[in-house]
Amino acid sequence: MNLIQLQKKFNTHLKCIRHLEKVRWNNKPVCPHCESDGVTKRKFNSLRQKHGATPIYHCNSCNRDFSVLTGTIFEASNMPLQKWFIFLFTIFTIQRIMTYRYICRCTLNQMTLRLNTNYIKYLVNKTT
């Protein structure tokens, strides 16, 4: 997959969410707090669904709400998922010098790029 295909495939927030649900849960939600699969999908009003809000689930075991973003690098970010996907794709596929220039030109300002890159490096080092 190249960058253009990625941008076409994940051009909306909802498409990114569906992909994360498939990759993380295999389309069967599991509570990130207690790892129970006894969850219920919360209902949205039609206005939130229209704007592609992230689906919220409720764990029947620990009585907590969560989404596919809970416990991930995307959880507390204000950056749209589409930009996160582009950022991660370029970080892992394109040479470093090209990455900074390309992302700055296409999607992010340079300060956001550096902060996100440092955050990814921190997470990678933390898990190894």
N, CA and C atoms as a LAMMPS dump frame, in Angstrom:
ITEM: TIMESTEP
0
ITEM: NUMBER OF ATOMS
384
ITEM: BOX BOUNDS ff ff ff
-5.0000000000000000e+02 5.0000000000000000e+02
-5.0000000000000000e+02 5.0000000000000000e+02
-5.0000000000000000e+02 5.0000000000000000e+02
ITEM: ATOMS id mol type element x y z
1 1 1 N 0.847 -1.174 0
2 1 2 C 0 0 0
3 1 3 C 0.896 1.242 0
4 2 1 N 0.544 2.21 -0.824
5 2 2 C 1.289 3.461 -0.83
6 2 3 C 0.467 4.544 -0.134
7 3 1 N 1.025 5.736 -0.02
8 3 2 C 0.392 6.812 0.728
9 3 3 C -0.936 7.249 0.122
10 4 1 N -1.011 7.289 -1.185
11 4 2 C -2.255 7.695 -1.853
12 4 3 C -3.357 6.68 -1.57
13 5 1 N -3.035 5.401 -1.644
14 5 2 C -4.024 4.364 -1.335
15 5 3 C -4.467 4.45 0.124
16 6 1 N -3.523 4.724 1.01
17 6 2 C -3.846 4.868 2.425
18 6 3 C -4.811 6.03 2.645
19 7 1 N -4.548 7.157 2
20 7 2 C -5.417 8.322 2.147
21 7 3 C -6.815 8.051 1.6
22 8 1 N -6.92 7.285 0.531
23 8 2 C -8.23 6.953 -0.02
24 8 3 C -8.975 5.949 0.851
25 9 1 N -8.245 4.967 1.377
26 9 2 C -8.872 3.918 2.179
27 9 3 C -9.334 4.433 3.541
28 10 1 N -8.561 5.329 4.139
29 10 2 C -8.886 5.841 5.474
30 10 3 C -9.146 7.34 5.418
31 11 1 N -10.106 7.732 4.596
32 11 2 C -10.379 9.149 4.402
33 11 3 C -11.397 9.729 5.382
34 12 1 N -11.986 8.905 6.241
35 12 2 C -12.914 9.411 7.252
36 12 3 C -12.554 8.839 8.616
37 13 1 N -13.016 9.521 9.644
38 13 2 C -12.784 9.075 11.015
39 13 3 C -13.395 7.69 11.241
40 14 1 N -14.597 7.494 10.732
41 14 2 C -15.298 6.229 10.94
42 14 3 C -14.565 5.049 10.295
43 15 1 N -13.983 5.248 9.122
44 15 2 C -13.214 4.177 8.472
45 15 3 C -11.981 3.819 9.297
46 16 1 N -11.347 4.823 9.884
47 16 2 C -10.193 4.569 10.759
48 16 3 C -10.622 3.794 12.002
49 17 1 N -11.741 4.175 12.58
50 17 2 C -12.262 3.491 13.767
51 17 3 C -12.58 2.034 13.443
52 18 1 N -13.254 1.802 12.334
53 18 2 C -13.603 0.427 11.936
54 18 3 C -12.343 -0.421 11.749
55 19 1 N -11.309 0.154 11.167
56 19 2 C -10.06 -0.577 10.979
57 19 3 C -9.423 -0.908 12.335
58 20 1 N -9.392 0.064 13.231
59 20 2 C -8.824 -0.185 14.557
60 20 3 C -9.612 -1.264 15.308
61 21 1 N -10.942 -1.24 15.178
62 21 2 C -11.766 -2.275 15.817
63 21 3 C -11.446 -3.655 15.257
64 22 1 N -11.242 -3.727 13.97
65 22 2 C -10.917 -5.008 13.344
66 22 3 C -9.55 -5.51 13.792
67 23 1 N -8.558 -4.614 13.797
68 23 2 C -7.195 -5 14.157
69 23 3 C -7.08 -5.31 15.649
70 24 1 N -7.668 -4.468 16.478
71 24 2 C -7.502 -4.619 17.937
72 24 3 C -8.377 -5.72 18.52
73 25 1 N -9.61 -5.808 18.054
74 25 2 C -10.575 -6.727 18.668
75 25 3 C -11.082 -7.819 17.74
76 26 1 N -10.703 -7.812 16.494
77 26 2 C -11.267 -8.723 15.502
78 26 3 C -12.785 -8.552 15.429
79 27 1 N -13.218 -7.285 15.502
80 27 2 C -14.63 -6.877 15.434
81 27 3 C -15.483 -7.386 16.593
82 28 1 N -14.877 -7.884 17.663
83 28 2 C -15.615 -8.292 18.861
84 28 3 C -15.007 -7.56 20.047
85 29 1 N -15.642 -6.46 20.493
86 29 2 C -15.065 -5.608 21.532
87 29 3 C -14.737 -6.354 22.822
88 30 1 N -13.597 -5.993 23.395
89 30 2 C -13.127 -6.543 24.669
90 30 3 C -12.761 -5.359 25.558
91 31 1 N -13.172 -5.402 26.798
92 31 2 C -12.898 -4.313 27.732
93 31 3 C -11.39 -4.22 27.988
94 32 1 N -10.797 -3.031 27.8
95 32 2 C -9.366 -2.882 28.053
96 32 3 C -9.03 -2.828 29.544
97 33 1 N -10.044 -2.649 30.386
98 33 2 C -9.821 -2.538 31.83
99 33 3 C -9.788 -3.904 32.51
100 34 1 N -10.736 -4.777 32.153
101 34 2 C -10.81 -6.091 32.807
102 34 3 C -10.735 -7.26 31.825
103 35 1 N -10.635 -6.953 30.523
104 35 2 C -10.523 -7.933 29.448
105 35 3 C -11.74 -8.85 29.313
106 36 1 N -12.874 -8.373 29.754
107 36 2 C -14.122 -9.115 29.605
108 36 3 C -14.687 -8.873 28.207
109 37 1 N -15.34 -9.888 27.636
110 37 2 C -15.977 -9.685 26.342
111 37 3 C -17.48 -9.454 26.486
112 38 1 N -17.946 -9.316 27.714
113 38 2 C -19.352 -9.006 27.964
114 38 3 C -19.564 -7.508 27.925
115 39 1 N -19.667 -6.963 26.716
116 39 2 C -19.811 -5.517 26.556
117 39 3 C -21.067 -5.182 25.767
118 40 1 N -21.53 -3.956 25.954
119 40 2 C -22.709 -3.455 25.262
120 40 3 C -22.336 -2.16 24.562
121 41 1 N -22.788 -2.012 23.339
122 41 2 C -22.515 -0.773 22.601
123 41 3 C -23.494 0.306 23.051
124 42 1 N -22.968 1.467 23.394
125 42 2 C -23.814 2.597 23.78
126 42 3 C -24.489 3.168 22.544
127 43 1 N -25.687 3.671 22.739
128 43 2 C -26.42 4.267 21.63
129 43 3 C -26.068 5.743 21.522
130 44 1 N -25.953 6.221 20.283
131 44 2 C -25.695 7.634 20.017
132 44 3 C -26.975 8.287 19.543
133 45 1 N -27.055 9.587 19.755
134 45 2 C -28.134 10.29 19.083
135 45 3 C -27.738 10.454 17.617
136 46 1 N -28.681 10.759 16.778
137 46 2 C -28.421 10.783 15.333
138 46 3 C -27.406 11.855 14.938
139 47 1 N -27.315 12.949 15.687
140 47 2 C -26.365 14.005 15.364
141 47 3 C -24.925 13.52 15.548
142 48 1 N -24.638 12.805 16.634
143 48 2 C -23.283 12.282 16.862
144 48 3 C -22.919 11.238 15.806
145 49 1 N -23.881 10.379 15.443
146 49 2 C -23.601 9.369 14.415
147 49 3 C -23.318 10.031 13.074
148 50 1 N -24.036 11.082 12.784
149 50 2 C -23.868 11.782 11.515
150 50 3 C -22.457 12.362 11.388
151 51 1 N -21.894 12.82 12.498
152 51 2 C -20.573 13.43 12.473
153 51 3 C -19.454 12.424 12.717
154 52 1 N -19.761 11.136 12.73
155 52 2 C -18.73 10.104 12.824
156 52 3 C -18.066 10.013 14.174
157 53 1 N -18.849 10.108 15.235
158 53 2 C -18.278 10.008 16.578
159 53 3 C -17.762 8.589 16.826
160 54 1 N -16.766 8.484 17.676
161 54 2 C -16.199 7.185 18.024
162 54 3 C -17.208 6.401 18.858
163 55 1 N -17.548 5.174 18.461
164 55 2 C -18.494 4.371 19.23
165 55 3 C -17.98 4.096 20.646
166 56 1 N -18.871 4.202 21.608
167 56 2 C -18.546 3.948 23.008
168 56 3 C -19.188 2.629 23.416
169 57 1 N -18.439 1.83 24.168
170 57 2 C -18.927 0.549 24.67
171 57 3 C -18.959 0.587 26.193
172 58 1 N -19.817 -0.243 26.77
173 58 2 C -19.937 -0.335 28.223
174 58 3 C -19.648 -1.773 28.637
175 59 1 N -18.718 -1.931 29.583
176 59 2 C -18.388 -3.26 30.09
177 59 3 C -19.387 -3.639 31.168
178 60 1 N -20.018 -4.795 31.011
179 60 2 C -20.996 -5.261 31.991
180 60 3 C -20.334 -5.858 33.225
181 61 1 N -19.055 -6.167 33.147
182 61 2 C -18.343 -6.754 34.29
183 61 3 C -17.811 -5.68 35.24
184 62 1 N -17.035 -4.734 34.707
185 62 2 C -16.437 -3.709 35.575
186 62 3 C -17.207 -2.394 35.554
187 63 1 N -18.267 -2.325 34.765
188 63 2 C -19.165 -1.167 34.736
189 63 3 C -18.46 0.124 34.296
190 64 1 N -17.535 0.014 33.34
191 64 2 C -16.81 1.177 32.828
192 64 3 C -17.048 1.317 31.334
193 65 1 N -16.986 2.558 30.871
194 65 2 C -17.124 2.843 29.449
195 65 3 C -15.742 2.898 28.798
196 66 1 N -15.692 2.557 27.511
197 66 2 C -14.435 2.579 26.766
198 66 3 C -14.735 2.644 25.283
199 67 1 N -13.688 2.914 24.519
200 67 2 C -13.789 2.873 23.066
201 67 3 C -12.566 2.143 22.537
202 68 1 N -12.49 1.992 21.243
203 68 2 C -11.33 1.325 20.639
204 68 3 C -10.064 2.151 20.852
205 69 1 N -10.203 3.422 21.136
206 69 2 C -9.06 4.298 21.356
207 69 3 C -8.522 4.226 22.79
208 70 1 N -9.282 3.664 23.705
209 70 2 C -8.878 3.598 25.109
210 70 3 C -7.582 2.801 25.263
211 71 1 N -6.616 3.422 25.927
212 71 2 C -5.342 2.761 26.175
213 71 3 C -4.389 2.761 24.99
214 72 1 N -4.647 3.597 23.986
215 72 2 C -3.776 3.67 22.811
216 72 3 C -3.154 5.06 22.72
217 73 1 N -2.246 5.223 21.787
218 73 2 C -1.635 6.539 21.59
219 73 3 C -2.629 7.55 21.034
220 74 1 N -3.759 7.081 20.519
221 74 2 C -4.761 7.967 19.933
222 74 3 C -5.728 8.524 20.973
223 75 1 N -5.751 7.958 22.153
224 75 2 C -6.8 8.243 23.143
225 75 3 C -6.925 9.725 23.5
226 76 1 N -5.868 10.367 23.899
227 76 2 C -5.941 11.749 24.378
228 76 3 C -5.481 12.75 23.32
229 77 1 N -5.376 12.311 22.091
230 77 2 C -4.861 13.176 21.036
231 77 3 C -5.971 14.015 20.414
232 78 1 N -5.624 15.247 20.089
233 78 2 C -6.559 16.113 19.372
234 78 3 C -6.394 15.995 17.866
235 79 1 N -5.359 15.287 17.444
236 79 2 C -5.103 15.127 16.021
237 79 3 C -6.07 14.082 15.439
238 80 1 N -6.677 14.367 14.297
239 80 2 C -7.596 13.404 13.673
240 80 3 C -6.908 12.076 13.352
241 81 1 N -7.671 11.01 13.407
242 81 2 C -7.119 9.676 13.136
243 81 3 C -6.538 9.561 11.737
244 82 1 N -7.144 10.241 10.769
245 82 2 C -6.621 10.183 9.41
246 82 3 C -5.172 10.678 9.385
247 83 1 N -4.899 11.752 10.106
248 83 2 C -3.538 12.29 10.149
249 83 3 C -2.614 11.363 10.93
250 84 1 N -3.117 10.722 11.986
251 84 2 C -2.317 9.743 12.726
252 84 3 C -1.913 8.597 11.81
253 85 1 N -2.858 8.1 11.014
254 85 2 C -2.563 6.985 10.114
255 85 3 C -1.486 7.377 9.105
256 86 1 N -1.589 8.581 8.54
257 86 2 C -0.585 9.059 7.592
258 86 3 C 0.765 9.195 8.29
259 87 1 N 0.738 9.779 9.472
260 87 2 C 1.965 9.965 10.254
261 87 3 C 2.657 8.632 10.519
262 88 1 N 1.919 7.658 11.026
263 88 2 C 2.515 6.357 11.349
264 88 3 C 2.99 5.632 10.093
265 89 1 N 2.211 5.735 9.029
266 89 2 C 2.602 5.1 7.771
267 89 3 C 3.939 5.659 7.283
268 90 1 N 4.063 6.975 7.289
269 90 2 C 5.291 7.571 6.782
270 90 3 C 6.47 7.309 7.719
271 91 1 N 6.235 7.299 9.015
272 91 2 C 7.307 7.015 9.967
273 91 3 C 7.882 5.618 9.714
274 92 1 N 7.023 4.653 9.447
275 92 2 C 7.482 3.274 9.32
276 92 3 C 7.829 2.85 7.897
277 93 1 N 7.548 3.68 6.896
278 93 2 C 7.809 3.234 5.528
279 93 3 C 8.74 4.129 4.722
280 94 1 N 8.76 5.397 5.024
281 94 2 C 9.547 6.323 4.213
282 94 3 C 10.809 6.714 4.979
283 95 1 N 11.863 6.994 4.269
284 95 2 C 13.108 7.386 4.914
285 95 3 C 12.891 8.619 5.785
286 96 1 N 13.653 8.688 6.861
287 96 2 C 13.465 9.728 7.878
288 96 3 C 13.506 11.153 7.324
289 97 1 N 14.455 11.503 6.495
290 97 2 C 14.567 12.877 5.986
291 97 3 C 13.344 13.24 5.158
292 98 1 N 12.923 12.325 4.312
293 98 2 C 11.732 12.573 3.5
294 98 3 C 10.495 12.683 4.366
295 99 1 N 10.429 11.905 5.427
296 99 2 C 9.248 11.878 6.28
297 99 3 C 8.945 13.252 6.856
298 100 1 N 9.924 13.867 7.478
299 100 2 C 9.693 15.173 8.088
300 100 3 C 9.21 16.186 7.066
301 101 1 N 9.883 16.245 5.949
302 101 2 C 9.51 17.223 4.924
303 101 3 C 8.124 16.928 4.359
304 102 1 N 7.856 15.662 4.081
305 102 2 C 6.58 15.31 3.461
306 102 3 C 5.407 15.546 4.411
307 103 1 N 5.546 15.103 5.648
308 103 2 C 4.434 15.272 6.591
309 103 3 C 4.205 16.745 6.881
310 104 1 N 5.265 17.5 7.062
311 104 2 C 5.108 18.937 7.317
312 104 3 C 4.365 19.609 6.168
313 105 1 N 4.703 19.22 4.967
314 105 2 C 4.081 19.829 3.807
315 105 3 C 2.623 19.395 3.656
316 106 1 N 2.319 18.149 3.985
317 106 2 C 0.995 17.615 3.695
318 106 3 C -0.012 17.738 4.834
319 107 1 N 0.417 17.452 6.063
320 107 2 C -0.606 17.312 7.092
321 107 3 C -0.341 18.024 8.399
322 108 1 N 0.887 18.127 8.835
323 108 2 C 1.159 18.594 10.178
324 108 3 C 2.145 19.746 10.186
325 109 1 N 2.046 20.555 11.226
326 109 2 C 3.101 21.546 11.37
327 109 3 C 4.304 20.873 12.014
328 110 1 N 5.449 21.496 11.948
329 110 2 C 6.697 20.855 12.364
330 110 3 C 6.74 20.558 13.866
331 111 1 N 6.167 21.424 14.692
332 111 2 C 6.182 21.2 16.134
333 111 3 C 5.356 19.964 16.494
334 112 1 N 4.181 19.827 15.916
335 112 2 C 3.34 18.654 16.168
336 112 3 C 4.059 17.395 15.724
337 113 1 N 4.712 17.466 14.59
338 113 2 C 5.452 16.321 14.069
339 113 3 C 6.54 15.876 15.043
340 114 1 N 7.32 16.825 15.544
341 114 2 C 8.397 16.47 16.479
342 114 3 C 7.858 15.892 17.772
343 115 1 N 6.787 16.476 18.288
344 115 2 C 6.196 15.961 19.53
345 115 3 C 5.689 14.538 19.337
346 116 1 N 4.993 14.299 18.225
347 116 2 C 4.461 12.958 17.967
348 116 3 C 5.567 11.951 17.721
349 117 1 N 6.609 12.347 17.007
350 117 2 C 7.733 11.449 16.751
351 117 3 C 8.418 11.067 18.059
352 118 1 N 8.638 12.05 18.91
353 118 2 C 9.255 11.768 20.214
354 118 3 C 8.367 10.875 21.065
355 119 1 N 7.061 11.079 20.988
356 119 2 C 6.129 10.259 21.751
357 119 3 C 6.158 8.807 21.261
358 120 1 N 6.196 8.596 19.951
359 120 2 C 6.267 7.249 19.383
360 120 3 C 7.573 6.581 19.82
361 121 1 N 8.685 7.309 19.741
362 121 2 C 9.969 6.752 20.171
363 121 3 C 9.93 6.365 21.641
364 122 1 N 9.329 7.209 22.468
365 122 2 C 9.202 6.92 23.897
366 122 3 C 8.409 5.636 24.121
367 123 1 N 7.292 5.478 23.41
368 123 2 C 6.465 4.277 23.57
369 123 3 C 7.19 3.025 23.105
370 124 1 N 7.911 3.131 21.999
371 124 2 C 8.656 1.978 21.479
372 124 3 C 9.729 1.573 22.48
373 125 1 N 10.472 2.529 23.024
374 125 2 C 11.507 2.227 24.015
375 125 3 C 10.931 1.697 25.314
376 126 1 N 9.761 2.167 25.679
377 126 2 C 9.107 1.746 26.916
378 126 3 C 8.669 0.286 26.854
379 127 1 N 8.223 -0.152 25.672
380 127 2 C 7.733 -1.52 25.527
381 127 3 C 8.832 -2.531 25.262
382 128 1 N 10.038 -2.082 24.896
383 128 2 C 11.116 -3.029 24.618
384 128 3 C 12.022 -3.203 25.806
